[in-house]
Amino acid sequence: MADIYLHTRIMAAPRRWQKVADALREGEGATLDAAGGRLYGVWRSQIGRPRDELTVLSLWPDAASAGLANSRMSELPDVLNCRSEAMTPTLRPDNAAPPRRQGNYAFRWFDLPQANWPEFLDLCAAAWPGFEASYDSQVIGLWRCLDGEAGRCRSLLLTRRPDLAMWERSKIPQGEAEAKVRRQLSRRYDLCDDTVVYTTTLISAEDRDDTVRWS
């Protein structure tokens, strides 16, 4: 498995996000491969981010190689700017297989003190099996960012639900098993000083395209 995952936000020119996504999946994907990287996934905004912004995850053997990716993607036609953040996987993913199914993908960022990180991880490990079983959902990965303030942790959680209806359903527990999961997740939030989420759909999905005009 690659050691470094790169999270990149790409702002495309107005109404050009599809062209940029196509370039990433086709020609630029090959360019990343040649540079030692690999395209993990491309998502488009659903709720909470600008219409013409893409979220890209790529894999790299080391931080130095990952540093080249931002400049390569910045040079694509119709890209106004892009910002990247290097991360390492924690509990998941445990292999480099990319997500392939369409759905509602939530990118949730957490900022918390280093002292709270072990309990945070324990709560994730405890809650995920019940979360996945109850809501037909999958935890794709939990990454920790490489750069950050001393004594603090910044991390990214990526989850997939089949649709937005299940997003709402997962917030309203039914029965004790689901209530237990919600208590674990609520405690996890309480360990953080800040958390923010936005949702997307997977442009690189292999089963179906998302053609809804979300924004």
TIRO-2110 file (N, C-alpha, C; in Angstrom, 1 decimal):
// TIRO-2110
0.8, -1.2, 0.0, N, 1, A
0.0, 0.0, 0.0, CA, 1, A
0.9, 1.2, 0.0, C, 1, A
0.5, 2.3, -0.7, N, 2, A
1.2, 3.5, -0.8, CA, 2, A
1.2, 4.2, 0.6, C, 2, A
2.3, 4.9, 0.9, N, 3, A
2.4, 5.5, 2.2, CA, 3, A
1.7, 6.8, 2.4, C, 3, A
1.5, 7.6, 1.2, N, 4, A
1.0, 8.9, 1.3, CA, 4, A
-0.2, 9.0, 0.4, C, 4, A
-1.3, 9.6, 1.0, N, 5, A
-2.5, 9.9, 0.2, CA, 5, A
-2.5, 11.5, 0.1, C, 5, A
-2.8, 12.0, -1.1, N, 6, A
-2.9, 13.4, -1.3, CA, 6, A
-4.3, 13.8, -1.5, C, 6, A
-4.8, 14.7, -0.6, N, 7, A
-6.2, 15.3, -0.8, CA, 7, A
-6.0, 16.6, -1.5, C, 7, A
-6.7, 16.8, -2.7, N, 8, A
-6.5, 18.0, -3.5, CA, 8, A
-7.9, 18.5, -3.8, C, 8, A
-8.1, 19.8, -3.6, N, 9, A
-9.2, 20.5, -4.0, CA, 9, A
-8.9, 21.3, -5.3, C, 9, A
-9.6, 21.1, -6.4, N, 10, A
-9.3, 21.8, -7.6, CA, 10, A
-10.5, 22.7, -8.0, C, 10, A
-10.2, 23.9, -8.1, N, 11, A
-11.2, 24.9, -8.6, CA, 11, A
-11.1, 25.0, -10.1, C, 11, A
-12.2, 24.6, -10.8, N, 12, A
-12.2, 24.7, -12.2, CA, 12, A
-12.8, 26.0, -12.7, C, 12, A
-12.6, 26.4, -13.9, N, 13, A
-13.2, 27.5, -14.5, CA, 13, A
-14.7, 27.3, -14.5, C, 13, A
-15.6, 28.3, -14.5, N, 14, A
-17.0, 28.1, -14.5, CA, 14, A
-17.5, 27.1, -15.6, C, 14, A
-18.2, 26.1, -15.1, N, 15, A
-18.9, 25.1, -15.9, CA, 15, A
-17.9, 24.2, -16.6, C, 15, A
-16.6, 24.2, -16.1, N, 16, A
-15.6, 23.3, -16.7, CA, 16, A
-15.2, 22.2, -15.8, C, 16, A
-15.9, 21.9, -14.8, N, 17, A
-15.5, 20.8, -13.8, CA, 17, A
-15.4, 19.5, -14.5, C, 17, A
-16.4, 19.2, -15.4, N, 18, A
-16.4, 17.9, -16.1, CA, 18, A
-15.2, 17.8, -17.0, C, 18, A
-14.8, 18.8, -17.7, N, 19, A
-13.6, 18.7, -18.6, CA, 19, A
-12.4, 18.4, -17.8, C, 19, A
-12.2, 19.1, -16.6, N, 20, A
-11.1, 18.9, -15.8, CA, 20, A
-11.1, 17.4, -15.2, C, 20, A
-12.3, 17.0, -14.8, N, 21, A
-12.4, 15.6, -14.3, CA, 21, A
-12.0, 14.6, -15.4, C, 21, A
-12.5, 14.8, -16.6, N, 22, A
-12.1, 13.9, -17.7, CA, 22, A
-10.6, 13.9, -17.9, C, 22, A
-10.0, 15.1, -17.8, N, 23, A
-8.5, 15.1, -18.0, CA, 23, A
-7.8, 14.3, -16.9, C, 23, A
-8.3, 14.4, -15.7, N, 24, A
-7.7, 13.7, -14.6, CA, 24, A
-7.8, 12.2, -14.7, C, 24, A
-9.0, 11.8, -15.2, N, 25, A
-9.2, 10.4, -15.3, CA, 25, A
-8.5, 9.7, -16.5, C, 25, A
-8.2, 10.6, -17.5, N, 26, A
-7.6, 10.0, -18.8, CA, 26, A
-6.2, 10.4, -18.8, C, 26, A
-5.8, 11.5, -19.5, N, 27, A
-4.4, 11.9, -19.7, CA, 27, A
-3.7, 12.1, -18.5, C, 27, A
-4.2, 12.9, -17.5, N, 28, A
-3.5, 13.3, -16.3, CA, 28, A
-3.3, 12.0, -15.4, C, 28, A
-4.3, 11.1, -15.4, N, 29, A
-4.1, 9.9, -14.7, CA, 29, A
-2.9, 9.1, -15.1, C, 29, A
-2.6, 9.1, -16.4, N, 30, A
-1.4, 8.4, -16.9, CA, 30, A
-0.2, 9.2, -16.4, C, 30, A
-0.3, 10.5, -16.4, N, 31, A
0.9, 11.4, -16.0, CA, 31, A
1.2, 11.1, -14.6, C, 31, A
0.2, 11.0, -13.7, N, 32, A
0.5, 10.7, -12.3, CA, 32, A
1.1, 9.3, -12.2, C, 32, A
0.7, 8.3, -12.9, N, 33, A
1.3, 7.0, -12.9, CA, 33, A
2.7, 7.1, -13.2, C, 33, A
3.1, 7.9, -14.3, N, 34, A
4.4, 8.0, -14.7, CA, 34, A
5.3, 8.6, -13.7, C, 34, A
4.7, 9.5, -12.8, N, 35, A
5.5, 10.2, -11.8, CA, 35, A
5.5, 9.4, -10.5, C, 35, A
5.0, 8.1, -10.5, N, 36, A
5.0, 7.3, -9.4, CA, 36, A
3.8, 7.3, -8.5, C, 36, A
2.8, 8.1, -8.9, N, 37, A
1.5, 8.2, -8.2, CA, 37, A
0.4, 7.4, -8.8, C, 37, A
-0.7, 7.5, -8.2, N, 38, A
-1.9, 6.8, -8.7, CA, 38, A
-3.2, 7.5, -8.3, C, 38, A
-4.1, 7.7, -9.3, N, 39, A
-5.3, 8.3, -9.0, CA, 39, A
-6.2, 7.4, -8.2, C, 39, A
-6.7, 7.9, -7.1, N, 40, A
-7.5, 7.0, -6.2, CA, 40, A
-9.0, 7.3, -6.4, C, 40, A
-9.4, 8.6, -6.7, N, 41, A
-10.8, 8.9, -6.9, CA, 41, A
-10.9, 10.4, -7.2, C, 41, A
-12.0, 10.7, -8.0, N, 42, A
-12.4, 12.1, -8.3, CA, 42, A
-13.9, 12.3, -7.9, C, 42, A
-14.2, 13.3, -7.1, N, 43, A
-15.5, 13.6, -6.7, CA, 43, A
-15.9, 15.0, -7.1, C, 43, A
-17.2, 15.1, -7.3, N, 44, A
-17.8, 16.5, -7.6, CA, 44, A
-18.6, 16.9, -6.4, C, 44, A
-18.8, 18.2, -6.3, N, 45, A
-19.5, 18.8, -5.1, CA, 45, A
-21.0, 18.4, -5.2, C, 45, A
-21.5, 18.1, -4.0, N, 46, A
-23.0, 17.9, -3.9, CA, 46, A
-23.6, 19.0, -3.0, C, 46, A
-23.1, 18.9, -1.7, N, 47, A
-23.6, 19.9, -0.7, CA, 47, A
-22.4, 20.5, 0.1, C, 47, A
-22.3, 21.8, 0.1, N, 48, A
-21.3, 22.4, 1.0, CA, 48, A
-20.0, 22.9, 0.4, C, 48, A
-19.8, 22.6, -0.9, N, 49, A
-18.6, 23.2, -1.6, CA, 49, A
-19.1, 23.8, -2.9, C, 49, A
-18.2, 24.6, -3.6, N, 50, A
-18.6, 25.3, -4.8, CA, 50, A
-18.9, 24.3, -5.9, C, 50, A
-19.8, 24.7, -6.8, N, 51, A
-20.2, 23.8, -7.9, CA, 51, A
-19.1, 23.3, -8.8, C, 51, A
-18.1, 24.2, -9.0, N, 52, A
-17.0, 23.9, -10.0, CA, 52, A
-15.8, 23.4, -9.3, C, 52, A
-15.9, 23.0, -8.1, N, 53, A
-14.7, 22.4, -7.3, CA, 53, A
-14.8, 20.9, -7.4, C, 53, A
-13.6, 20.3, -7.7, N, 54, A
-13.4, 18.8, -7.6, CA, 54, A
-12.6, 18.5, -6.4, C, 54, A
-12.9, 17.3, -5.8, N, 55, A
-12.1, 16.7, -4.8, CA, 55, A
-11.4, 15.5, -5.3, C, 55, A
-10.1, 15.5, -5.2, N, 56, A
-9.2, 14.4, -5.8, CA, 56, A
-8.4, 13.8, -4.7, C, 56, A
-8.4, 12.5, -4.7, N, 57, A
-7.4, 11.7, -3.8, CA, 57, A
-6.5, 11.0, -4.7, C, 57, A
-5.2, 11.0, -4.4, N, 58, A
-4.2, 10.3, -5.1, CA, 58, A
-3.2, 9.6, -4.2, C, 58, A
-2.5, 8.6, -4.6, N, 59, A
-1.6, 7.8, -3.8, CA, 59, A
-0.2, 8.1, -4.3, C, 59, A
0.8, 8.1, -3.3, N, 60, A
2.2, 8.4, -3.6, CA, 60, A
3.1, 7.6, -2.7, C, 60, A
4.2, 7.2, -3.2, N, 61, A
5.1, 6.4, -2.4, CA, 61, A
5.8, 7.2, -1.2, C, 61, A
5.9, 8.5, -1.4, N, 62, A
6.5, 9.4, -0.3, CA, 62, A
6.1, 10.8, -0.5, C, 62, A
6.4, 11.6, 0.5, N, 63, A
5.9, 13.0, 0.5, CA, 63, A
6.5, 13.8, -0.6, C, 63, A
7.8, 13.5, -0.9, N, 64, A
8.5, 14.3, -2.0, CA, 64, A
7.8, 14.1, -3.3, C, 64, A
7.4, 12.9, -3.6, N, 65, A
6.7, 12.6, -4.9, CA, 65, A
5.3, 13.2, -4.9, C, 65, A
4.6, 13.2, -3.7, N, 66, A
3.3, 13.8, -3.6, CA, 66, A
3.4, 15.3, -3.9, C, 66, A
4.5, 15.9, -3.5, N, 67, A
4.6, 17.3, -3.7, CA, 67, A
4.6, 17.8, -5.1, C, 67, A
4.9, 16.9, -6.0, N, 68, A
4.9, 17.2, -7.4, CA, 68, A
3.5, 17.2, -8.0, C, 68, A
2.6, 16.5, -7.4, N, 69, A
1.2, 16.4, -7.9, CA, 69, A
0.5, 17.7, -8.0, C, 69, A
0.6, 18.5, -7.0, N, 70, A
-0.1, 19.8, -7.0, CA, 70, A
0.2, 20.6, -8.2, C, 70, A
1.6, 20.7, -8.5, N, 71, A
2.0, 21.5, -9.7, CA, 71, A
1.5, 20.9, -11.0, C, 71, A
1.5, 19.6, -11.1, N, 72, A
1.0, 18.9, -12.3, CA, 72, A
-0.5, 19.2, -12.5, C, 72, A
-1.3, 19.1, -11.4, N, 73, A
-2.7, 19.4, -11.6, CA, 73, A
-3.0, 20.8, -11.8, C, 73, A
-2.2, 21.7, -11.2, N, 74, A
-2.4, 23.2, -11.4, CA, 74, A
-2.2, 23.6, -12.9, C, 74, A
-1.4, 22.8, -13.6, N, 75, A
-1.1, 23.1, -15.0, CA, 75, A
-2.2, 22.6, -16.0, C, 75, A
-3.2, 21.9, -15.5, N, 76, A
-4.2, 21.4, -16.5, CA, 76, A
-5.0, 22.5, -17.0, C, 76, A
-5.5, 22.4, -18.3, N, 77, A
-6.4, 23.5, -18.8, CA, 77, A
-7.6, 23.6, -18.0, C, 77, A
-8.1, 24.9, -17.8, N, 78, A
-9.3, 25.2, -17.1, CA, 78, A
-9.2, 25.0, -15.6, C, 78, A
-8.0, 24.9, -15.1, N, 79, A
-7.9, 24.8, -13.6, CA, 79, A
-7.5, 26.2, -13.1, C, 79, A
-8.3, 26.8, -12.2, N, 80, A
-7.9, 28.1, -11.7, CA, 80, A
-7.0, 28.0, -10.6, C, 80, A
-7.1, 27.1, -9.7, N, 81, A
-6.2, 26.9, -8.6, CA, 81, A
-6.4, 25.5, -8.0, C, 81, A
-5.5, 25.0, -7.2, N, 82, A
-5.7, 23.8, -6.5, CA, 82, A
-4.8, 23.8, -5.2, C, 82, A
-5.3, 23.1, -4.2, N, 83, A
-4.6, 23.1, -2.9, CA, 83, A
-4.6, 21.6, -2.5, C, 83, A
-3.4, 21.2, -2.0, N, 84, A
-3.2, 19.8, -1.6, CA, 84, A
-2.8, 19.6, -0.2, C, 84, A
-3.1, 18.5, 0.4, N, 85, A
-2.7, 18.2, 1.7, CA, 85, A
-2.3, 16.7, 1.8, C, 85, A
-1.1, 16.4, 2.3, N, 86, A
-0.7, 15.1, 2.4, CA, 86, A
-1.1, 14.4, 3.7, C, 86, A
-1.5, 13.1, 3.6, N, 87, A
-2.1, 12.4, 4.7, CA, 87, A
-1.5, 11.0, 4.7, C, 87, A
-1.6, 10.3, 5.9, N, 88, A
-1.3, 8.9, 6.0, CA, 88, A
-2.5, 8.2, 6.5, C, 88, A
-2.8, 7.0, 6.0, N, 89, A
-3.9, 6.2, 6.5, CA, 89, A
-3.8, 5.7, 7.9, C, 89, A
-4.9, 5.6, 8.7, N, 90, A
-4.8, 5.1, 10.0, CA, 90, A
-5.5, 3.7, 10.0, C, 90, A
-6.7, 3.7, 10.6, N, 91, A
-7.5, 2.4, 10.7, CA, 91, A
-7.9, 1.9, 9.3, C, 91, A
-8.2, 2.8, 8.4, N, 92, A
-8.5, 2.4, 7.0, CA, 92, A
-8.1, 3.6, 6.2, C, 92, A
-7.9, 3.3, 4.9, N, 93, A
-8.0, 2.0, 4.2, CA, 93, A
-6.8, 1.1, 4.5, C, 93, A
-7.1, -0.2, 4.4, N, 94, A
-6.0, -1.2, 4.7, CA, 94, A
-5.4, -1.8, 3.4, C, 94, A
-5.9, -1.2, 2.2, N, 95, A
-5.3, -1.6, 0.9, CA, 95, A
-5.6, -0.4, 0.0, C, 95, A
-5.0, -0.5, -1.2, N, 96, A
-5.0, 0.7, -2.1, CA, 96, A
-6.1, 0.6, -3.1, C, 96, A
-7.1, -0.3, -3.0, N, 97, A
-8.2, -0.4, -3.9, CA, 97, A
-9.1, 0.8, -3.8, C, 97, A
-9.4, 1.5, -4.9, N, 98, A
-10.2, 2.7, -4.8, CA, 98, A
-11.6, 2.4, -4.7, C, 98, A
-12.4, 3.3, -4.2, N, 99, A
-13.9, 3.2, -4.2, CA, 99, A
-14.4, 3.2, -5.7, C, 99, A
-15.4, 2.3, -5.9, N, 100, A
-15.9, 2.2, -7.3, CA, 100, A
-17.4, 2.4, -7.4, C, 100, A
-18.2, 2.3, -6.3, N, 101, A
-19.6, 2.5, -6.4, CA, 101, A
-20.1, 3.9, -6.2, C, 101, A
-21.1, 4.3, -7.0, N, 102, A
-21.6, 5.6, -6.8, CA, 102, A
-22.4, 5.7, -5.5, C, 102, A
-22.5, 6.9, -5.0, N, 103, A
-23.3, 7.1, -3.8, CA, 103, A
-23.0, 8.5, -3.2, C, 103, A
-23.4, 8.7, -2.0, N, 104, A
-23.3, 10.0, -1.3, CA, 104, A
-22.0, 9.9, -0.4, C, 104, A
-20.9, 10.6, -0.8, N, 105, A
-19.7, 10.5, -0.1, CA, 105, A
-19.5, 11.7, 0.7, C, 105, A
-19.2, 11.5, 2.0, N, 106, A
-19.1, 12.6, 2.9, CA, 106, A
-17.6, 12.7, 3.3, C, 106, A
-17.0, 13.9, 3.1, N, 107, A
-15.7, 14.2, 3.5, CA, 107, A
-15.8, 15.0, 4.8, C, 107, A
-15.4, 14.4, 5.9, N, 108, A
-15.5, 15.1, 7.2, CA, 108, A
-14.1, 15.3, 7.8, C, 108, A
-13.8, 16.6, 8.1, N, 109, A
-12.5, 16.9, 8.7, CA, 109, A
-12.7, 17.1, 10.2, C, 109, A
-11.7, 16.7, 11.0, N, 110, A
-11.7, 16.8, 12.4, CA, 110, A
-10.4, 17.5, 12.8, C, 110, A
-10.5, 18.4, 13.8, N, 111, A
-9.3, 19.0, 14.5, CA, 111, A
-9.4, 18.7, 16.0, C, 111, A
-8.4, 18.1, 16.5, N, 112, A
-8.5, 17.8, 18.0, CA, 112, A
-7.1, 17.7, 18.6, C, 112, A
-7.0, 17.8, 19.9, N, 113, A
-5.8, 17.8, 20.6, CA, 113, A
-5.1, 16.4, 20.5, C, 113, A
-3.8, 16.3, 20.4, N, 114, A
-3.1, 15.0, 20.3, CA, 114, A
-3.5, 14.1, 21.4, C, 114, A
-3.7, 14.6, 22.6, N, 115, A
-4.1, 13.8, 23.8, CA, 115, A
-5.4, 13.0, 23.6, C, 115, A
-6.3, 13.6, 22.7, N, 116, A
-7.6, 12.9, 22.5, CA, 116, A
-7.6, 11.9, 21.4, C, 116, A
-6.5, 11.8, 20.6, N, 117, A
-6.4, 11.0, 19.5, CA, 117, A
-6.6, 9.5, 19.7, C, 117, A
-5.9, 8.9, 20.7, N, 118, A
-6.1, 7.5, 21.0, CA, 118, A
-7.6, 7.1, 21.3, C, 118, A
-8.3, 7.9, 22.1, N, 119, A
-9.7, 7.6, 22.4, CA, 119, A
-10.5, 7.8, 21.1, C, 119, A
-10.2, 8.8, 20.3, N, 120, A
-10.9, 9.1, 19.1, CA, 120, A
-10.8, 7.8, 18.1, C, 120, A
-9.6, 7.3, 18.0, N, 121, A
-9.5, 6.1, 17.2, CA, 121, A
-10.2, 4.9, 17.7, C, 121, A
-10.2, 4.7, 19.1, N, 122, A
-10.9, 3.6, 19.7, CA, 122, A
-12.4, 3.7, 19.4, C, 122, A
-13.0, 4.9, 19.5, N, 123, A
-14.4, 5.1, 19.2, CA, 123, A
-14.8, 4.9, 17.8, C, 123, A
-13.9, 5.3, 16.8, N, 124, A
-14.1, 5.0, 15.4, CA, 124, A
-14.2, 3.4, 15.2, C, 124, A
-13.2, 2.7, 15.7, N, 125, A
-13.1, 1.3, 15.6, CA, 125, A
-14.4, 0.6, 16.2, C, 125, A
-14.9, 1.1, 17.3, N, 126, A
-16.0, 0.5, 18.0, CA, 126, A
-17.3, 0.8, 17.2, C, 126, A
-17.4, 2.0, 16.7, N, 127, A
-18.7, 2.5, 16.1, CA, 127, A
-18.9, 2.0, 14.6, C, 127, A
-17.8, 1.8, 13.9, N, 128, A
-17.9, 1.6, 12.4, CA, 128, A
-18.7, 0.3, 12.1, C, 128, A
-18.5, -0.9, 12.7, N, 129, A
-19.2, -2.1, 12.4, CA, 129, A
-20.7, -1.9, 12.5, C, 129, A
-21.2, -1.2, 13.6, N, 130, A
-22.6, -1.0, 13.7, CA, 130, A
-23.1, 0.0, 12.7, C, 130, A
-22.3, 1.0, 12.5, N, 131, A
-22.7, 2.1, 11.5, CA, 131, A
-22.9, 1.4, 10.1, C, 131, A
-22.0, 0.6, 9.7, N, 132, A
-22.0, 0.0, 8.4, CA, 132, A
-23.2, -1.0, 8.2, C, 132, A
-23.4, -1.7, 9.3, N, 133, A
-24.5, -2.7, 9.3, CA, 133, A
-25.9, -2.1, 9.3, C, 133, A
-26.0, -1.0, 10.0, N, 134, A
-27.3, -0.4, 10.1, CA, 134, A
-27.8, 0.5, 8.9, C, 134, A
-26.8, 1.0, 8.2, N, 135, A
-27.2, 2.0, 7.2, CA, 135, A
-26.7, 1.7, 5.8, C, 135, A
-26.3, 0.5, 5.5, N, 136, A
-25.9, 0.1, 4.2, CA, 136, A
-24.8, 1.1, 3.7, C, 136, A
-23.9, 1.4, 4.6, N, 137, A
-22.8, 2.4, 4.4, CA, 137, A
-21.5, 1.8, 4.6, C, 137, A
-20.5, 2.5, 4.1, N, 138, A
-19.1, 2.1, 4.2, CA, 138, A
-18.2, 3.2, 4.7, C, 138, A
-17.3, 2.9, 5.5, N, 139, A
-16.2, 3.8, 5.9, CA, 139, A
-15.0, 3.5, 4.9, C, 139, A
-14.7, 4.5, 4.1, N, 140, A
-13.7, 4.3, 3.1, CA, 140, A
-12.3, 4.5, 3.7, C, 140, A
-12.1, 5.5, 4.5, N, 141, A
-10.8, 5.7, 5.1, CA, 141, A
-10.9, 6.8, 6.2, C, 141, A
-9.9, 6.7, 7.1, N, 142, A
-9.6, 7.8, 8.1, CA, 142, A
-8.1, 8.1, 8.0, C, 142, A
-7.8, 9.3, 7.6, N, 143, A
-6.4, 9.7, 7.4, CA, 143, A
-6.0, 10.8, 8.4, C, 143, A
-4.7, 10.8, 8.7, N, 144, A
-4.2, 11.8, 9.5, CA, 144, A
-3.3, 12.7, 8.7, C, 144, A
-3.4, 14.0, 8.8, N, 145, A
-2.6, 14.9, 8.0, CA, 145, A
-1.2, 15.0, 8.5, C, 145, A
-0.3, 15.1, 7.6, N, 146, A
1.1, 15.2, 8.0, CA, 146, A
1.6, 16.5, 8.6, C, 146, A
1.1, 17.6, 8.0, N, 147, A
1.4, 18.9, 8.5, CA, 147, A
0.4, 19.4, 9.5, C, 147, A
0.8, 20.0, 10.5, N, 148, A
-0.1, 20.6, 11.5, CA, 148, A
0.6, 21.1, 12.7, C, 148, A
-0.2, 21.8, 13.5, N, 149, A
0.4, 22.4, 14.7, CA, 149, A
0.8, 21.3, 15.7, C, 149, A
1.9, 21.6, 16.4, N, 150, A
2.4, 20.7, 17.4, CA, 150, A
1.4, 20.4, 18.5, C, 150, A
1.2, 19.2, 18.8, N, 151, A
0.3, 18.8, 19.9, CA, 151, A
-1.2, 18.7, 19.4, C, 151, A
-1.4, 18.8, 18.1, N, 152, A
-2.7, 18.7, 17.6, CA, 152, A
-2.8, 17.7, 16.4, C, 152, A
-4.0, 17.2, 16.1, N, 153, A
-4.3, 16.3, 15.0, CA, 153, A
-5.3, 16.8, 14.1, C, 153, A
-5.1, 16.8, 12.8, N, 154, A
-6.1, 17.1, 11.8, CA, 154, A
-6.3, 15.8, 11.0, C, 154, A
-7.5, 15.4, 10.8, N, 155, A
-7.8, 14.1, 10.2, CA, 155, A
-9.0, 14.3, 9.2, C, 155, A
-9.0, 13.3, 8.3, N, 156, A
-10.1, 13.3, 7.3, CA, 156, A
-10.8, 11.9, 7.3, C, 156, A
-12.1, 11.9, 7.5, N, 157, A
-12.9, 10.7, 7.4, CA, 157, A
-13.7, 10.7, 6.1, C, 157, A
-13.7, 9.7, 5.3, N, 158, A
-14.4, 9.6, 4.1, CA, 158, A
-15.4, 8.4, 4.2, C, 158, A
-16.7, 8.7, 4.2, N, 159, A
-17.7, 7.6, 4.3, CA, 159, A
-18.6, 7.7, 3.0, C, 159, A
-19.2, 6.5, 2.7, N, 160, A
-20.1, 6.4, 1.6, CA, 160, A
-21.5, 5.9, 2.1, C, 160, A
-22.5, 6.6, 1.7, N, 161, A
-23.9, 6.1, 1.9, CA, 161, A
-24.5, 6.0, 0.5, C, 161, A
-25.5, 5.2, 0.4, N, 162, A
-26.1, 5.0, -1.0, CA, 162, A
-26.7, 6.3, -1.5, C, 162, A
-27.2, 7.1, -0.6, N, 163, A
-27.9, 8.4, -1.1, CA, 163, A
-28.1, 9.3, 0.0, C, 163, A
-28.6, 10.5, -0.3, N, 164, A
-28.8, 11.5, 0.8, CA, 164, A
-29.9, 11.1, 1.8, C, 164, A
-30.9, 10.3, 1.3, N, 165, A
-31.9, 9.8, 2.2, CA, 165, A
-31.3, 9.0, 3.4, C, 165, A
-30.3, 8.2, 3.1, N, 166, A
-29.6, 7.4, 4.1, CA, 166, A
-28.7, 8.3, 5.0, C, 166, A
-28.2, 9.4, 4.4, N, 167, A
-27.5, 10.4, 5.3, CA, 167, A
-28.4, 10.9, 6.4, C, 167, A
-29.7, 11.3, 6.0, N, 168, A
-30.6, 11.7, 7.1, CA, 168, A
-31.0, 10.6, 8.0, C, 168, A
-31.2, 9.4, 7.4, N, 169, A
-31.6, 8.3, 8.2, CA, 169, A
-30.5, 7.9, 9.3, C, 169, A
-29.3, 8.1, 8.9, N, 170, A
-28.2, 7.7, 9.8, CA, 170, A
-28.1, 8.7, 11.0, C, 170, A
-28.7, 9.8, 10.9, N, 171, A
-28.7, 10.8, 12.0, CA, 171, A
-29.8, 10.5, 13.0, C, 171, A
-30.7, 9.7, 12.7, N, 172, A
-31.9, 9.4, 13.6, CA, 172, A
-31.9, 8.0, 14.0, C, 172, A
-31.3, 7.6, 15.1, N, 173, A
-31.2, 6.2, 15.5, CA, 173, A
-32.6, 5.5, 15.8, C, 173, A
-32.7, 4.3, 15.4, N, 174, A
-33.9, 3.5, 15.7, CA, 174, A
-33.4, 2.2, 16.4, C, 174, A
-33.8, 2.1, 17.7, N, 175, A
-33.5, 1.0, 18.5, CA, 175, A
-32.2, 1.2, 19.2, C, 175, A
-31.9, 0.3, 20.2, N, 176, A
-30.8, 0.5, 21.0, CA, 176, A
-29.4, 0.3, 20.3, C, 176, A
-29.4, -0.6, 19.3, N, 177, A
-28.1, -0.8, 18.6, CA, 177, A
-27.7, 0.4, 17.9, C, 177, A
-28.6, 1.1, 17.2, N, 178, A
-28.3, 2.3, 16.5, CA, 178, A
-28.0, 3.4, 17.5, C, 178, A
-28.7, 3.5, 18.6, N, 179, A
-28.5, 4.5, 19.6, CA, 179, A
-27.1, 4.4, 20.2, C, 179, A
-26.6, 3.2, 20.3, N, 180, A
-25.3, 3.0, 20.9, CA, 180, A
-24.2, 3.5, 19.9, C, 180, A
-24.4, 3.3, 18.6, N, 181, A
-23.5, 3.8, 17.6, CA, 181, A
-23.6, 5.4, 17.6, C, 181, A
-24.7, 5.9, 17.8, N, 182, A
-24.8, 7.4, 17.8, CA, 182, A
-24.1, 7.9, 19.0, C, 182, A
-24.2, 7.3, 20.2, N, 183, A
-23.5, 7.7, 21.4, CA, 183, A
-22.0, 7.7, 21.2, C, 183, A
-21.5, 6.7, 20.5, N, 184, A
-20.1, 6.6, 20.3, CA, 184, A
-19.6, 7.7, 19.3, C, 184, A
-20.4, 7.9, 18.3, N, 185, A
-20.1, 9.0, 17.3, CA, 185, A
-20.2, 10.4, 18.0, C, 185, A
-21.2, 10.6, 18.8, N, 186, A
-21.3, 11.8, 19.5, CA, 186, A
-20.1, 12.1, 20.5, C, 186, A
-19.7, 11.0, 21.2, N, 187, A
-18.5, 11.2, 22.0, CA, 187, A
-17.3, 11.6, 21.2, C, 187, A
-17.2, 11.0, 20.0, N, 188, A
-16.1, 11.3, 19.1, CA, 188, A
-16.1, 12.7, 18.8, C, 188, A
-17.2, 13.3, 18.4, N, 189, A
-17.3, 14.7, 18.1, CA, 189, A
-16.9, 15.6, 19.3, C, 189, A
-17.3, 15.1, 20.5, N, 190, A
-17.0, 15.9, 21.7, CA, 190, A
-15.5, 16.0, 22.0, C, 190, A
-14.7, 15.1, 21.4, N, 191, A
-13.3, 15.1, 21.6, CA, 191, A
-12.6, 16.2, 20.7, C, 191, A
-13.3, 16.7, 19.8, N, 192, A
-12.8, 17.6, 18.8, CA, 192, A
-13.0, 19.1, 19.1, C, 192, A
-12.1, 19.9, 18.7, N, 193, A
-12.3, 21.3, 18.8, CA, 193, A
-13.1, 21.9, 17.6, C, 193, A
-13.0, 21.2, 16.5, N, 194, A
-13.7, 21.6, 15.3, CA, 194, A
-13.9, 20.4, 14.4, C, 194, A
-15.0, 20.4, 13.7, N, 195, A
-15.3, 19.4, 12.7, CA, 195, A
-16.2, 20.1, 11.6, C, 195, A
-16.0, 19.7, 10.4, N, 196, A
-16.8, 20.2, 9.3, CA, 196, A
-17.0, 19.1, 8.2, C, 196, A
-18.1, 19.1, 7.5, N, 197, A
-18.4, 18.1, 6.6, CA, 197, A
-18.9, 18.7, 5.3, C, 197, A
-18.6, 18.1, 4.2, N, 198, A
-19.3, 18.4, 2.9, CA, 198, A
-19.5, 17.1, 2.2, C, 198, A
-20.5, 17.0, 1.3, N, 199, A
-20.8, 15.8, 0.6, CA, 199, A
-20.6, 15.9, -0.9, C, 199, A
-20.3, 14.8, -1.5, N, 200, A
-19.9, 14.7, -2.9, CA, 200, A
-20.5, 13.5, -3.6, C, 200, A
-20.4, 13.4, -4.9, N, 201, A
-20.6, 12.1, -5.6, CA, 201, A
-19.4, 11.7, -6.4, C, 201, A
-19.3, 10.5, -6.7, N, 202, A
-18.0, 9.9, -7.3, CA, 202, A
-18.0, 9.9, -8.8, C, 202, A
-17.2, 10.8, -9.4, N, 203, A
-17.1, 10.9, -10.8, CA, 203, A
-16.5, 9.7, -11.4, C, 203, A
-15.6, 9.1, -10.7, N, 204, A
-14.8, 7.9, -11.2, CA, 204, A
-15.5, 6.6, -10.8, C, 204, A
-16.8, 6.7, -10.4, N, 205, A
-17.6, 5.5, -10.2, CA, 205, A
-17.7, 4.6, -11.4, C, 205, A
-17.7, 3.3, -11.2, N, 206, A
-17.8, 2.3, -12.3, CA, 206, A
-19.2, 1.8, -12.6, C, 206, A
-20.1, 2.0, -11.6, N, 207, A
-21.4, 1.4, -11.8, CA, 207, A
-22.4, 2.4, -12.5, C, 207, A
-22.4, 3.6, -12.1, N, 208, A
-23.3, 4.6, -12.8, CA, 208, A
-22.8, 6.0, -12.6, C, 208, A
-23.2, 6.9, -13.5, N, 209, A
-22.9, 8.3, -13.4, CA, 209, A
-23.9, 9.0, -12.5, C, 209, A
-23.5, 10.1, -11.9, N, 210, A
-24.4, 11.0, -11.2, CA, 210, A
-24.7, 12.2, -12.1, C, 210, A
-25.9, 12.3, -12.6, N, 211, A
-26.3, 13.4, -13.5, CA, 211, A
-27.2, 14.5, -12.9, C, 211, A
-27.4, 14.4, -11.6, N, 212, A
-28.2, 15.4, -10.9, CA, 212, A
-27.5, 16.7, -10.8, C, 212, A
-28.2, 17.8, -11.0, N, 213, A
-27.6, 19.2, -10.9, CA, 213, A
-27.8, 19.6, -9.4, C, 213, A
-26.8, 19.3, -8.6, N, 214, A
-26.9, 19.5, -7.2, CA, 214, A
-26.7, 21.0, -6.8, C, 214, A
-25.9, 21.7, -7.6, N, 215, A
-25.7, 23.1, -7.2, CA, 215, A
-25.6, 24.0, -8.4, C, 215, A
END
